[in-house]
Amino acid sequence: MFTFDRDTATIVAVLMCIVATVYMYRELNKTKTEMEGVKGFYGNLMAHLSRPRVPKNLSEDQPQNEEILETQDEKSEEESSE
């Protein structure tokens, strides 16, 4: 029938090591691709967050500047009339 001697045990151990090596290789490749995806995601996120913000409505800032200029003009006219 089937004898389990030293040679058979060695062959079984070698086969188990080969199977474990193939399994680990596949798992590490999956992990590598997942990590590349995560790096890409965080790279895009950081690029998005580091962009300078553009004001939503520029027309709101312009009247404020005009009002400031008007008050400065009024004050300068008052000073010059005195």
Phi, psi and omega in degrees: 000228184249121179260140180251086179252193185295319180296318179295318179297321179295317179296317179297318180295319179295317179296319178296321178295320179296315179297317179295322179295317178296317179299313180296321179299315180295316180296320179292325176294320177297316180296321179298314180293323177295319179294323176296322177295319179294317178298318179296319179297311181291330175296316177294322179296315179294323177295321179292318182286335183272356177292142176291143181278137178259133179301143183292317184228111182283337182292336178290327181285329184294313179298326179297318179294321179294320180296320179295318179294322180295317180292326177292321179295317180298318180294320180292326177293320179295319181293321182287331180284339181278000000 
